[in-house]
Amino acid sequence: MMKILTTMAFAIFLCGCLQSTNVNADLKIIKASWYGGGEYLSRRTANGERFNPNGFTAAHRTLPFGTEVIVTNVHNGAKVRLKITDRGPAKWTGRDIDLSKGAAAKIGLIEAGEGKVTMEIVK
């Protein structure tokens, strides 16, 4: 009887450990693209800052300005930490977030133009 109880307690312990370490279980896969060609250089973003194509910023339709997010490319696991400074992309595009050119380069989205990512809100 003691062996069964010990085995059950160990199994419950393992289940709890597995559940608590699966941080990405709630992350949804979304579509991302990038922007930052010459026409955007030094333009003001929706929050009033000057756009830096090489910076680590992004445009999102609803997140408050200044929100920091971690975006992960699901195809290669590359991550980048970004600050939301702009509005977009347009809903009709089917994309959820537009990364600055520098951020897209860091996670390998430049060549493809768009890709599947996860987004985790940091603060």
Jmol script that loads the backbone (N, CA, C; Angstrom):
load data "model"
ATOM      1  N   MET A   1       0.827  -1.197   0.000  1.00  0.00           N
ATOM      2  CA  MET A   1       0.000   0.000   0.000  1.00  0.00           C
ATOM      3  C   MET A   1       0.874   1.265   0.000  1.00  0.00           C
ATOM      4  N   MET A   2       1.934   1.246   0.773  1.00  0.00           N
ATOM      5  CA  MET A   2       2.825   2.404   0.854  1.00  0.00           C
ATOM      6  C   MET A   2       3.479   2.680  -0.498  1.00  0.00           C
ATOM      7  N   LYS A   3       3.826   1.632  -1.226  1.00  0.00           N
ATOM      8  CA  LYS A   3       4.461   1.783  -2.539  1.00  0.00           C
ATOM      9  C   LYS A   3       3.500   2.459  -3.530  1.00  0.00           C
ATOM     10  N   ILE A   4       2.229   2.094  -3.471  1.00  0.00           N
ATOM     11  CA  ILE A   4       1.225   2.691  -4.352  1.00  0.00           C
ATOM     12  C   ILE A   4       1.054   4.167  -4.032  1.00  0.00           C
ATOM     13  N   LEU A   5       0.958   4.512  -2.755  1.00  0.00           N
ATOM     14  CA  LEU A   5       0.807   5.911  -2.352  1.00  0.00           C
ATOM     15  C   LEU A   5       2.021   6.745  -2.760  1.00  0.00           C
ATOM     16  N   THR A   6       3.201   6.173  -2.597  1.00  0.00           N
ATOM     17  CA  THR A   6       4.424   6.877  -2.984  1.00  0.00           C
ATOM     18  C   THR A   6       4.446   7.121  -4.495  1.00  0.00           C
ATOM     19  N   THR A   7       4.069   6.115  -5.258  1.00  0.00           N
ATOM     20  CA  THR A   7       4.038   6.237  -6.716  1.00  0.00           C
ATOM     21  C   THR A   7       3.011   7.289  -7.143  1.00  0.00           C
ATOM     22  N   MET A   8       1.849   7.278  -6.519  1.00  0.00           N
ATOM     23  CA  MET A   8       0.813   8.263  -6.847  1.00  0.00           C
ATOM     24  C   MET A   8       1.275   9.676  -6.492  1.00  0.00           C
ATOM     25  N   ALA A   9       1.889   9.850  -5.347  1.00  0.00           N
ATOM     26  CA  ALA A   9       2.386  11.175  -4.943  1.00  0.00           C
ATOM     27  C   ALA A   9       3.442  11.671  -5.916  1.00  0.00           C
ATOM     28  N   PHE A  10       4.328  10.790  -6.352  1.00  0.00           N
ATOM     29  CA  PHE A  10       5.365  11.160  -7.308  1.00  0.00           C
ATOM     30  C   PHE A  10       4.745  11.551  -8.645  1.00  0.00           C
ATOM     31  N   ALA A  11       3.723  10.818  -9.094  1.00  0.00           N
ATOM     32  CA  ALA A  11       3.050  11.121 -10.354  1.00  0.00           C
ATOM     33  C   ALA A  11       2.361  12.490 -10.285  1.00  0.00           C
ATOM     34  N   ILE A  12       1.714  12.772  -9.165  1.00  0.00           N
ATOM     35  CA  ILE A  12       1.060  14.078  -8.989  1.00  0.00           C
ATOM     36  C   ILE A  12       2.101  15.197  -8.987  1.00  0.00           C
ATOM     37  N   PHE A  13       3.224  14.956  -8.333  1.00  0.00           N
ATOM     38  CA  PHE A  13       4.312  15.925  -8.313  1.00  0.00           C
ATOM     39  C   PHE A  13       4.809  16.208  -9.725  1.00  0.00           C
ATOM     40  N   LEU A  14       5.021  15.173 -10.519  1.00  0.00           N
ATOM     41  CA  LEU A  14       5.495  15.341 -11.895  1.00  0.00           C
ATOM     42  C   LEU A  14       4.497  16.111 -12.747  1.00  0.00           C
ATOM     43  N   CYS A  15       3.227  15.813 -12.594  1.00  0.00           N
ATOM     44  CA  CYS A  15       2.193  16.532 -13.353  1.00  0.00           C
ATOM     45  C   CYS A  15       2.219  18.021 -13.016  1.00  0.00           C
ATOM     46  N   GLY A  16       2.393  18.337 -11.757  1.00  0.00           N
ATOM     47  CA  GLY A  16       2.472  19.740 -11.353  1.00  0.00           C
ATOM     48  C   GLY A  16       3.680  20.430 -11.931  1.00  0.00           C
ATOM     49  N   CYS A  17       4.809  19.738 -11.972  1.00  0.00           N
ATOM     50  CA  CYS A  17       6.032  20.314 -12.549  1.00  0.00           C
ATOM     51  C   CYS A  17       5.873  20.550 -14.029  1.00  0.00           C
ATOM     52  N   LEU A  18       5.317  19.597 -14.724  1.00  0.00           N
ATOM     53  CA  LEU A  18       5.145  19.749 -16.168  1.00  0.00           C
ATOM     54  C   LEU A  18       4.210  20.895 -16.493  1.00  0.00           C
ATOM     55  N   GLN A  19       3.155  21.023 -15.745  1.00  0.00           N
ATOM     56  CA  GLN A  19       2.190  22.076 -15.992  1.00  0.00           C
ATOM     57  C   GLN A  19       2.804  23.458 -15.750  1.00  0.00           C
ATOM     58  N   SER A  20       3.599  23.603 -14.703  1.00  0.00           N
ATOM     59  CA  SER A  20       4.140  24.915 -14.378  1.00  0.00           C
ATOM     60  C   SER A  20       5.272  25.345 -15.297  1.00  0.00           C
ATOM     61  N   THR A  21       5.938  24.398 -15.969  1.00  0.00           N
ATOM     62  CA  THR A  21       7.033  24.787 -16.846  1.00  0.00           C
ATOM     63  C   THR A  21       6.577  25.060 -18.272  1.00  0.00           C
ATOM     64  N   ASN A  22       5.342  24.748 -18.607  1.00  0.00           N
ATOM     65  CA  ASN A  22       4.862  24.953 -19.968  1.00  0.00           C
ATOM     66  C   ASN A  22       4.350  26.382 -20.119  1.00  0.00           C
ATOM     67  N   VAL A  23       5.270  27.333 -20.180  1.00  0.00           N
ATOM     68  CA  VAL A  23       4.935  28.748 -20.223  1.00  0.00           C
ATOM     69  C   VAL A  23       4.218  29.123 -21.508  1.00  0.00           C
ATOM     70  N   ASN A  24       4.554  28.482 -22.621  1.00  0.00           N
ATOM     71  CA  ASN A  24       4.021  28.872 -23.922  1.00  0.00           C
ATOM     72  C   ASN A  24       2.676  28.243 -24.261  1.00  0.00           C
ATOM     73  N   ALA A  25       2.052  27.545 -23.337  1.00  0.00           N
ATOM     74  CA  ALA A  25       0.789  26.872 -23.626  1.00  0.00           C
ATOM     75  C   ALA A  25      -0.303  27.854 -24.029  1.00  0.00           C
ATOM     76  N   ASP A  26      -0.281  29.063 -23.506  1.00  0.00           N
ATOM     77  CA  ASP A  26      -1.323  30.038 -23.793  1.00  0.00           C
ATOM     78  C   ASP A  26      -1.010  30.925 -24.988  1.00  0.00           C
ATOM     79  N   LEU A  27       0.175  30.788 -25.582  1.00  0.00           N
ATOM     80  CA  LEU A  27       0.546  31.637 -26.696  1.00  0.00           C
ATOM     81  C   LEU A  27      -0.160  31.188 -27.964  1.00  0.00           C
ATOM     82  N   LYS A  28      -0.672  32.163 -28.696  1.00  0.00           N
ATOM     83  CA  LYS A  28      -1.391  31.909 -29.927  1.00  0.00           C
ATOM     84  C   LYS A  28      -0.475  32.234 -31.101  1.00  0.00           C
ATOM     85  N   ILE A  29      -0.538  31.443 -32.144  1.00  0.00           N
ATOM     86  CA  ILE A  29       0.245  31.735 -33.347  1.00  0.00           C
ATOM     87  C   ILE A  29      -0.494  32.786 -34.156  1.00  0.00           C
ATOM     88  N   ILE A  30       0.231  33.849 -34.490  1.00  0.00           N
ATOM     89  CA  ILE A  30      -0.342  34.956 -35.254  1.00  0.00           C
ATOM     90  C   ILE A  30       0.526  35.219 -36.482  1.00  0.00           C
ATOM     91  N   LYS A  31       0.040  36.070 -37.378  1.00  0.00           N
ATOM     92  CA  LYS A  31       0.785  36.395 -38.590  1.00  0.00           C
ATOM     93  C   LYS A  31       1.445  37.769 -38.416  1.00  0.00           C
ATOM     94  N   ALA A  32       2.731  37.823 -38.772  1.00  0.00           N
ATOM     95  CA  ALA A  32       3.495  39.068 -38.663  1.00  0.00           C
ATOM     96  C   ALA A  32       4.098  39.428 -40.012  1.00  0.00           C
ATOM     97  N   SER A  33       4.343  40.705 -40.195  1.00  0.00           N
ATOM     98  CA  SER A  33       5.071  41.196 -41.360  1.00  0.00           C
ATOM     99  C   SER A  33       6.002  42.292 -40.854  1.00  0.00           C
ATOM    100  N   TRP A  34       6.671  42.968 -41.776  1.00  0.00           N
ATOM    101  CA  TRP A  34       7.567  44.045 -41.366  1.00  0.00           C
ATOM    102  C   TRP A  34       7.388  45.258 -42.252  1.00  0.00           C
ATOM    103  N   TYR A  35       7.808  46.393 -41.725  1.00  0.00           N
ATOM    104  CA  TYR A  35       7.794  47.631 -42.499  1.00  0.00           C
ATOM    105  C   TYR A  35       9.022  48.439 -42.135  1.00  0.00           C
ATOM    106  N   GLY A  36       9.367  49.375 -42.977  1.00  0.00           N
ATOM    107  CA  GLY A  36      10.531  50.191 -42.653  1.00  0.00           C
ATOM    108  C   GLY A  36      11.389  50.543 -43.831  1.00  0.00           C
ATOM    109  N   GLY A  37      10.809  50.548 -45.005  1.00  0.00           N
ATOM    110  CA  GLY A  37      11.558  50.993 -46.171  1.00  0.00           C
ATOM    111  C   GLY A  37      11.861  52.481 -46.073  1.00  0.00           C
ATOM    112  N   GLY A  38      12.514  53.015 -47.089  1.00  0.00           N
ATOM    113  CA  GLY A  38      12.935  54.410 -47.098  1.00  0.00           C
ATOM    114  C   GLY A  38      11.824  55.411 -46.863  1.00  0.00           C
ATOM    115  N   GLU A  39      10.610  55.081 -47.300  1.00  0.00           N
ATOM    116  CA  GLU A  39       9.495  56.034 -47.134  1.00  0.00           C
ATOM    117  C   GLU A  39       9.106  56.246 -45.680  1.00  0.00           C
ATOM    118  N   TYR A  40       9.511  55.351 -44.779  1.00  0.00           N
ATOM    119  CA  TYR A  40       9.173  55.477 -43.361  1.00  0.00           C
ATOM    120  C   TYR A  40      10.284  56.130 -42.535  1.00  0.00           C
ATOM    121  N   LEU A  41      11.456  56.266 -43.102  1.00  0.00           N
ATOM    122  CA  LEU A  41      12.614  56.777 -42.374  1.00  0.00           C
ATOM    123  C   LEU A  41      12.314  58.126 -41.740  1.00  0.00           C
ATOM    124  N   SER A  42      12.468  58.202 -40.447  1.00  0.00           N
ATOM    125  CA  SER A  42      12.283  59.419 -39.649  1.00  0.00           C
ATOM    126  C   SER A  42      10.854  59.954 -39.617  1.00  0.00           C
ATOM    127  N   ARG A  43       9.900  59.237 -40.159  1.00  0.00           N
ATOM    128  CA  ARG A  43       8.511  59.653 -40.002  1.00  0.00           C
ATOM    129  C   ARG A  43       8.114  59.458 -38.548  1.00  0.00           C
ATOM    130  N   ARG A  44       7.095  60.157 -38.147  1.00  0.00           N
ATOM    131  CA  ARG A  44       6.590  59.984 -36.782  1.00  0.00           C
ATOM    132  C   ARG A  44       5.644  58.787 -36.737  1.00  0.00           C
ATOM    133  N   THR A  45       5.778  58.002 -35.678  1.00  0.00           N
ATOM    134  CA  THR A  45       4.866  56.885 -35.468  1.00  0.00           C
ATOM    135  C   THR A  45       3.602  57.419 -34.802  1.00  0.00           C
ATOM    136  N   ALA A  46       2.626  56.563 -34.618  1.00  0.00           N
ATOM    137  CA  ALA A  46       1.353  56.989 -34.028  1.00  0.00           C
ATOM    138  C   ALA A  46       1.506  57.524 -32.605  1.00  0.00           C
ATOM    139  N   ASN A  47       2.562  57.107 -31.887  1.00  0.00           N
ATOM    140  CA  ASN A  47       2.755  57.632 -30.532  1.00  0.00           C
ATOM    141  C   ASN A  47       3.602  58.895 -30.516  1.00  0.00           C
ATOM    142  N   GLY A  48       4.039  59.373 -31.699  1.00  0.00           N
ATOM    143  CA  GLY A  48       4.780  60.622 -31.796  1.00  0.00           C
ATOM    144  C   GLY A  48       6.287  60.475 -31.912  1.00  0.00           C
ATOM    145  N   GLU A  49       6.827  59.278 -31.682  1.00  0.00           N
ATOM    146  CA  GLU A  49       8.274  59.064 -31.808  1.00  0.00           C
ATOM    147  C   GLU A  49       8.673  59.024 -33.281  1.00  0.00           C
ATOM    148  N   ARG A  50       9.928  59.336 -33.539  1.00  0.00           N
ATOM    149  CA  ARG A  50      10.461  59.179 -34.892  1.00  0.00           C
ATOM    150  C   ARG A  50      10.709  57.693 -35.144  1.00  0.00           C
ATOM    151  N   PHE A  51      10.284  57.214 -36.318  1.00  0.00           N
ATOM    152  CA  PHE A  51      10.451  55.805 -36.653  1.00  0.00           C
ATOM    153  C   PHE A  51      11.904  55.518 -37.013  1.00  0.00           C
ATOM    154  N   ASN A  52      12.443  54.470 -36.402  1.00  0.00           N
ATOM    155  CA  ASN A  52      13.787  54.004 -36.699  1.00  0.00           C
ATOM    156  C   ASN A  52      13.657  52.600 -37.271  1.00  0.00           C
ATOM    157  N   PRO A  53      13.866  52.417 -38.588  1.00  0.00           N
ATOM    158  CA  PRO A  53      13.691  51.096 -39.179  1.00  0.00           C
ATOM    159  C   PRO A  53      14.603  50.030 -38.569  1.00  0.00           C
ATOM    160  N   ASN A  54      15.733  50.440 -38.015  1.00  0.00           N
ATOM    161  CA  ASN A  54      16.663  49.486 -37.415  1.00  0.00           C
ATOM    162  C   ASN A  54      16.402  49.240 -35.937  1.00  0.00           C
ATOM    163  N   GLY A  55      15.431  49.933 -35.382  1.00  0.00           N
ATOM    164  CA  GLY A  55      15.089  49.750 -33.972  1.00  0.00           C
ATOM    165  C   GLY A  55      14.244  48.508 -33.766  1.00  0.00           C
ATOM    166  N   PHE A  56      13.961  48.208 -32.515  1.00  0.00           N
ATOM    167  CA  PHE A  56      13.139  47.052 -32.181  1.00  0.00           C
ATOM    168  C   PHE A  56      11.778  47.534 -31.704  1.00  0.00           C
ATOM    169  N   THR A  57      10.956  47.920 -32.684  1.00  0.00           N
ATOM    170  CA  THR A  57       9.617  48.433 -32.411  1.00  0.00           C
ATOM    171  C   THR A  57       8.617  47.695 -33.294  1.00  0.00           C
ATOM    172  N   ALA A  58       7.339  47.937 -33.027  1.00  0.00           N
ATOM    173  CA  ALA A  58       6.293  47.264 -33.797  1.00  0.00           C
ATOM    174  C   ALA A  58       5.022  48.096 -33.811  1.00  0.00           C
ATOM    175  N   ALA A  59       4.161  47.756 -34.770  1.00  0.00           N
ATOM    176  CA  ALA A  59       2.829  48.352 -34.866  1.00  0.00           C
ATOM    177  C   ALA A  59       1.807  47.275 -34.534  1.00  0.00           C
ATOM    178  N   HIS A  60       0.835  47.640 -33.704  1.00  0.00           N
ATOM    179  CA  HIS A  60      -0.242  46.725 -33.321  1.00  0.00           C
ATOM    180  C   HIS A  60      -1.524  47.534 -33.262  1.00  0.00           C
ATOM    181  N   ARG A  61      -2.642  46.908 -33.624  1.00  0.00           N
ATOM    182  CA  ARG A  61      -3.905  47.655 -33.680  1.00  0.00           C
ATOM    183  C   ARG A  61      -4.441  48.065 -32.323  1.00  0.00           C
ATOM    184  N   THR A  62      -4.247  47.256 -31.278  1.00  0.00           N
ATOM    185  CA  THR A  62      -4.945  47.531 -30.015  1.00  0.00           C
ATOM    186  C   THR A  62      -4.071  47.658 -28.778  1.00  0.00           C
ATOM    187  N   LEU A  63      -2.874  47.104 -28.776  1.00  0.00           N
ATOM    188  CA  LEU A  63      -2.043  47.181 -27.567  1.00  0.00           C
ATOM    189  C   LEU A  63      -1.659  48.627 -27.269  1.00  0.00           C
ATOM    190  N   PRO A  64      -1.627  49.003 -26.012  1.00  0.00           N
ATOM    191  CA  PRO A  64      -1.248  50.378 -25.659  1.00  0.00           C
ATOM    192  C   PRO A  64       0.198  50.680 -26.070  1.00  0.00           C
ATOM    193  N   PHE A  65       0.441  51.941 -26.443  1.00  0.00           N
ATOM    194  CA  PHE A  65       1.798  52.366 -26.767  1.00  0.00           C
ATOM    195  C   PHE A  65       2.695  52.131 -25.559  1.00  0.00           C
ATOM    196  N   GLY A  66       3.916  51.694 -25.823  1.00  0.00           N
ATOM    197  CA  GLY A  66       4.861  51.422 -24.759  1.00  0.00           C
ATOM    198  C   GLY A  66       4.832  49.988 -24.260  1.00  0.00           C
ATOM    199  N   THR A  67       3.816  49.217 -24.655  1.00  0.00           N
ATOM    200  CA  THR A  67       3.755  47.810 -24.259  1.00  0.00           C
ATOM    201  C   THR A  67       4.960  47.088 -24.839  1.00  0.00           C
ATOM    202  N   GLU A  68       5.622  46.299 -24.022  1.00  0.00           N
ATOM    203  CA  GLU A  68       6.750  45.507 -24.503  1.00  0.00           C
ATOM    204  C   GLU A  68       6.294  44.074 -24.712  1.00  0.00           C
ATOM    205  N   VAL A  69       6.691  43.510 -25.844  1.00  0.00           N
ATOM    206  CA  VAL A  69       6.313  42.148 -26.198  1.00  0.00           C
ATOM    207  C   VAL A  69       7.543  41.382 -26.663  1.00  0.00           C
ATOM    208  N   ILE A  70       7.487  40.072 -26.514  1.00  0.00           N
ATOM    209  CA  ILE A  70       8.506  39.196 -27.084  1.00  0.00           C
ATOM    210  C   ILE A  70       7.847  38.457 -28.232  1.00  0.00           C
ATOM    211  N   VAL A  71       8.406  38.620 -29.414  1.00  0.00           N
ATOM    212  CA  VAL A  71       7.892  37.967 -30.612  1.00  0.00           C
ATOM    213  C   VAL A  71       8.865  36.855 -30.986  1.00  0.00           C
ATOM    214  N   THR A  72       8.325  35.661 -31.211  1.00  0.00           N
ATOM    215  CA  THR A  72       9.132  34.491 -31.551  1.00  0.00           C
ATOM    216  C   THR A  72       8.703  33.941 -32.905  1.00  0.00           C
ATOM    217  N   ASN A  73       9.654  33.787 -33.804  1.00  0.00           N
ATOM    218  CA  ASN A  73       9.405  33.173 -35.102  1.00  0.00           C
ATOM    219  C   ASN A  73       9.217  31.678 -34.870  1.00  0.00           C
ATOM    220  N   VAL A  74       8.040  31.132 -35.208  1.00  0.00           N
ATOM    221  CA  VAL A  74       7.767  29.725 -34.911  1.00  0.00           C
ATOM    222  C   VAL A  74       8.586  28.768 -35.783  1.00  0.00           C
ATOM    223  N   HIS A  75       9.120  29.252 -36.896  1.00  0.00           N
ATOM    224  CA  HIS A  75       9.875  28.371 -37.794  1.00  0.00           C
ATOM    225  C   HIS A  75      11.319  28.160 -37.356  1.00  0.00           C
ATOM    226  N   ASN A  76      11.904  29.167 -36.693  1.00  0.00           N
ATOM    227  CA  ASN A  76      13.313  29.013 -36.304  1.00  0.00           C
ATOM    228  C   ASN A  76      13.567  29.258 -34.817  1.00  0.00           C
ATOM    229  N   GLY A  77      12.551  29.658 -34.062  1.00  0.00           N
ATOM    230  CA  GLY A  77      12.697  29.879 -32.623  1.00  0.00           C
ATOM    231  C   GLY A  77      13.382  31.188 -32.247  1.00  0.00           C
ATOM    232  N   ALA A  78      13.745  32.012 -33.235  1.00  0.00           N
ATOM    233  CA  ALA A  78      14.407  33.291 -32.948  1.00  0.00           C
ATOM    234  C   ALA A  78      13.426  34.243 -32.273  1.00  0.00           C
ATOM    235  N   LYS A  79      13.933  34.979 -31.267  1.00  0.00           N
ATOM    236  CA  LYS A  79      13.093  35.886 -30.480  1.00  0.00           C
ATOM    237  C   LYS A  79      13.627  37.302 -30.529  1.00  0.00           C
ATOM    238  N   VAL A  80      12.712  38.259 -30.364  1.00  0.00           N
ATOM    239  CA  VAL A  80      13.096  39.658 -30.250  1.00  0.00           C
ATOM    240  C   VAL A  80      12.123  40.338 -29.290  1.00  0.00           C
ATOM    241  N   ARG A  81      12.663  41.246 -28.481  1.00  0.00           N
ATOM    242  CA  ARG A  81      11.842  42.034 -27.559  1.00  0.00           C
ATOM    243  C   ARG A  81      11.572  43.377 -28.222  1.00  0.00           C
ATOM    244  N   LEU A  82      10.304  43.762 -28.295  1.00  0.00           N
ATOM    245  CA  LEU A  82       9.881  44.961 -29.018  1.00  0.00           C
ATOM    246  C   LEU A  82       9.043  45.874 -28.147  1.00  0.00           C
ATOM    247  N   LYS A  83       8.958  47.121 -28.579  1.00  0.00           N
ATOM    248  CA  LYS A  83       8.063  48.090 -27.941  1.00  0.00           C
ATOM    249  C   LYS A  83       7.035  48.526 -28.974  1.00  0.00           C
ATOM    250  N   ILE A  84       5.764  48.544 -28.574  1.00  0.00           N
ATOM    251  CA  ILE A  84       4.694  48.985 -29.476  1.00  0.00           C
ATOM    252  C   ILE A  84       4.720  50.512 -29.540  1.00  0.00           C
ATOM    253  N   THR A  85       4.955  51.044 -30.746  1.00  0.00           N
ATOM    254  CA  THR A  85       5.043  52.490 -30.939  1.00  0.00           C
ATOM    255  C   THR A  85       4.120  53.004 -32.035  1.00  0.00           C
ATOM    256  N   ASP A  86       3.448  52.089 -32.734  1.00  0.00           N
ATOM    257  CA  ASP A  86       2.685  52.499 -33.913  1.00  0.00           C
ATOM    258  C   ASP A  86       1.396  51.696 -34.017  1.00  0.00           C
ATOM    259  N   ARG A  87       0.503  52.122 -34.894  1.00  0.00           N
ATOM    260  CA  ARG A  87      -0.754  51.420 -35.140  1.00  0.00           C
ATOM    261  C   ARG A  87      -0.676  50.703 -36.478  1.00  0.00           C
ATOM    262  N   GLY A  88      -1.331  49.578 -36.555  1.00  0.00           N
ATOM    263  CA  GLY A  88      -1.352  48.762 -37.762  1.00  0.00           C
ATOM    264  C   GLY A  88      -1.171  47.331 -37.356  1.00  0.00           C
ATOM    265  N   PRO A  89      -1.110  46.421 -38.232  1.00  0.00           N
ATOM    266  CA  PRO A  89      -1.419  46.554 -39.657  1.00  0.00           C
ATOM    267  C   PRO A  89      -2.930  46.637 -39.875  1.00  0.00           C
ATOM    268  N   ALA A  90      -3.323  47.028 -41.075  1.00  0.00           N
ATOM    269  CA  ALA A  90      -4.750  47.118 -41.394  1.00  0.00           C
ATOM    270  C   ALA A  90      -5.386  45.737 -41.221  1.00  0.00           C
ATOM    271  N   LYS A  91      -6.583  45.705 -40.687  1.00  0.00           N
ATOM    272  CA  LYS A  91      -7.258  44.437 -40.392  1.00  0.00           C
ATOM    273  C   LYS A  91      -7.439  43.578 -41.647  1.00  0.00           C
ATOM    274  N   TRP A  92      -7.698  44.205 -42.776  1.00  0.00           N
ATOM    275  CA  TRP A  92      -7.960  43.445 -44.009  1.00  0.00           C
ATOM    276  C   TRP A  92      -6.738  42.670 -44.508  1.00  0.00           C
ATOM    277  N   THR A  93      -5.535  42.982 -43.984  1.00  0.00           N
ATOM    278  CA  THR A  93      -4.326  42.274 -44.421  1.00  0.00           C
ATOM    279  C   THR A  93      -4.243  40.856 -43.858  1.00  0.00           C
ATOM    280  N   GLY A  94      -4.965  40.605 -42.758  1.00  0.00           N
ATOM    281  CA  GLY A  94      -4.890  39.302 -42.112  1.00  0.00           C
ATOM    282  C   GLY A  94      -3.695  39.168 -41.182  1.00  0.00           C
ATOM    283  N   ARG A  95      -2.900  40.236 -41.054  1.00  0.00           N
ATOM    284  CA  ARG A  95      -1.742  40.206 -40.167  1.00  0.00           C
ATOM    285  C   ARG A  95      -2.119  40.842 -38.830  1.00  0.00           C
ATOM    286  N   ASP A  96      -1.392  40.434 -37.784  1.00  0.00           N
ATOM    287  CA  ASP A  96      -1.694  40.923 -36.439  1.00  0.00           C
ATOM    288  C   ASP A  96      -0.683  41.932 -35.913  1.00  0.00           C
ATOM    289  N   ILE A  97       0.539  41.886 -36.442  1.00  0.00           N
ATOM    290  CA  ILE A  97       1.592  42.774 -35.964  1.00  0.00           C
ATOM    291  C   ILE A  97       2.560  43.064 -37.111  1.00  0.00           C
ATOM    292  N   ASP A  98       3.029  44.302 -37.159  1.00  0.00           N
ATOM    293  CA  ASP A  98       4.059  44.713 -38.121  1.00  0.00           C
ATOM    294  C   ASP A  98       5.319  45.047 -37.344  1.00  0.00           C
ATOM    295  N   LEU A  99       6.403  44.378 -37.653  1.00  0.00           N
ATOM    296  CA  LEU A  99       7.677  44.610 -36.976  1.00  0.00           C
ATOM    297  C   LEU A  99       8.506  45.622 -37.750  1.00  0.00           C
ATOM    298  N   SER A 100       9.342  46.366 -37.045  1.00  0.00           N
ATOM    299  CA  SER A 100      10.309  47.217 -37.730  1.00  0.00           C
ATOM    300  C   SER A 100      11.266  46.313 -38.500  1.00  0.00           C
ATOM    301  N   LYS A 101      11.924  46.866 -39.499  1.00  0.00           N
ATOM    302  CA  LYS A 101      12.831  46.083 -40.333  1.00  0.00           C
ATOM    303  C   LYS A 101      13.940  45.431 -39.499  1.00  0.00           C
ATOM    304  N   GLY A 102      14.478  46.169 -38.530  1.00  0.00           N
ATOM    305  CA  GLY A 102      15.534  45.627 -37.674  1.00  0.00           C
ATOM    306  C   GLY A 102      15.063  44.438 -36.856  1.00  0.00           C
ATOM    307  N   ALA A 103      13.851  44.523 -36.332  1.00  0.00           N
ATOM    308  CA  ALA A 103      13.303  43.423 -35.537  1.00  0.00           C
ATOM    309  C   ALA A 103      13.027  42.211 -36.421  1.00  0.00           C
ATOM    310  N   ALA A 104      12.484  42.459 -37.613  1.00  0.00           N
ATOM    311  CA  ALA A 104      12.196  41.363 -38.542  1.00  0.00           C
ATOM    312  C   ALA A 104      13.482  40.661 -38.967  1.00  0.00           C
ATOM    313  N   ALA A 105      14.545  41.435 -39.168  1.00  0.00           N
ATOM    314  CA  ALA A 105      15.831  40.845 -39.553  1.00  0.00           C
ATOM    315  C   ALA A 105      16.358  39.941 -38.442  1.00  0.00           C
ATOM    316  N   LYS A 106      16.188  40.370 -37.196  1.00  0.00           N
ATOM    317  CA  LYS A 106      16.702  39.594 -36.067  1.00  0.00           C
ATOM    318  C   LYS A 106      16.050  38.219 -35.963  1.00  0.00           C
ATOM    319  N   ILE A 107      14.761  38.121 -36.347  1.00  0.00           N
ATOM    320  CA  ILE A 107      14.089  36.818 -36.240  1.00  0.00           C
ATOM    321  C   ILE A 107      13.921  36.118 -37.593  1.00  0.00           C
ATOM    322  N   GLY A 108      14.495  36.683 -38.637  1.00  0.00           N
ATOM    323  CA  GLY A 108      14.508  36.002 -39.927  1.00  0.00           C
ATOM    324  C   GLY A 108      13.255  36.135 -40.765  1.00  0.00           C
ATOM    325  N   LEU A 109      12.576  37.295 -40.710  1.00  0.00           N
ATOM    326  CA  LEU A 109      11.364  37.494 -41.500  1.00  0.00           C
ATOM    327  C   LEU A 109      11.560  38.377 -42.732  1.00  0.00           C
ATOM    328  N   ILE A 110      12.731  38.924 -42.927  1.00  0.00           N
ATOM    329  CA  ILE A 110      12.925  39.876 -44.028  1.00  0.00           C
ATOM    330  C   ILE A 110      12.663  39.230 -45.379  1.00  0.00           C
ATOM    331  N   GLU A 111      13.318  38.141 -45.646  1.00  0.00           N
ATOM    332  CA  GLU A 111      13.214  37.523 -46.969  1.00  0.00           C
ATOM    333  C   GLU A 111      11.793  37.055 -47.278  1.00  0.00           C
ATOM    334  N   ALA A 112      11.147  36.426 -46.323  1.00  0.00           N
ATOM    335  CA  ALA A 112       9.792  35.912 -46.541  1.00  0.00           C
ATOM    336  C   ALA A 112       8.764  37.041 -46.603  1.00  0.00           C
ATOM    337  N   GLY A 113       9.045  38.150 -45.913  1.00  0.00           N
ATOM    338  CA  GLY A 113       8.107  39.267 -45.890  1.00  0.00           C
ATOM    339  C   GLY A 113       7.081  39.172 -44.783  1.00  0.00           C
ATOM    340  N   GLU A 114       6.645  37.974 -44.492  1.00  0.00           N
ATOM    341  CA  GLU A 114       5.717  37.734 -43.391  1.00  0.00           C
ATOM    342  C   GLU A 114       5.892  36.298 -42.921  1.00  0.00           C
ATOM    343  N   GLY A 115       5.374  36.032 -41.723  1.00  0.00           N
ATOM    344  CA  GLY A 115       5.504  34.686 -41.193  1.00  0.00           C
ATOM    345  C   GLY A 115       4.701  34.501 -39.935  1.00  0.00           C
ATOM    346  N   LYS A 116       4.702  33.282 -39.442  1.00  0.00           N
ATOM    347  CA  LYS A 116       3.963  32.940 -38.225  1.00  0.00           C
ATOM    348  C   LYS A 116       4.867  33.149 -37.013  1.00  0.00           C
ATOM    349  N   VAL A 117       4.297  33.810 -36.010  1.00  0.00           N
ATOM    350  CA  VAL A 117       5.013  34.121 -34.787  1.00  0.00           C
ATOM    351  C   VAL A 117       4.095  33.914 -33.593  1.00  0.00           C
ATOM    352  N   THR A 118       4.707  33.885 -32.411  1.00  0.00           N
ATOM    353  CA  THR A 118       3.939  34.007 -31.178  1.00  0.00           C
ATOM    354  C   THR A 118       4.325  35.340 -30.555  1.00  0.00           C
ATOM    355  N   MET A 119       3.412  35.908 -29.779  1.00  0.00           N
ATOM    356  CA  MET A 119       3.668  37.188 -29.129  1.00  0.00           C
ATOM    357  C   MET A 119       3.301  37.065 -27.664  1.00  0.00           C
ATOM    358  N   GLU A 120       4.266  37.393 -26.813  1.00  0.00           N
ATOM    359  CA  GLU A 120       4.072  37.337 -25.367  1.00  0.00           C
ATOM    360  C   GLU A 120       4.213  38.753 -24.815  1.00  0.00           C
ATOM    361  N   ILE A 121       3.217  39.218 -24.093  1.00  0.00           N
ATOM    362  CA  ILE A 121       3.273  40.547 -23.498  1.00  0.00           C
ATOM    363  C   ILE A 121       4.163  40.487 -22.267  1.00  0.00           C
ATOM    364  N   VAL A 122       5.159  41.378 -22.226  1.00  0.00           N
ATOM    365  CA  VAL A 122       6.102  41.420 -21.110  1.00  0.00           C
ATOM    366  C   VAL A 122       5.628  42.404 -20.068  1.00  0.00           C
ATOM    367  N   LYS A 123       5.310  43.622 -20.503  1.00  0.00           N
ATOM    368  CA  LYS A 123       4.782  44.645 -19.593  1.00  0.00           C
ATOM    369  C   LYS A 123       4.071  45.706 -20.353  1.00  0.00           C
TER     370      LYS A 123
END
end "model"
wireframe off; spacefill off
backbone 0.3
color backbone group
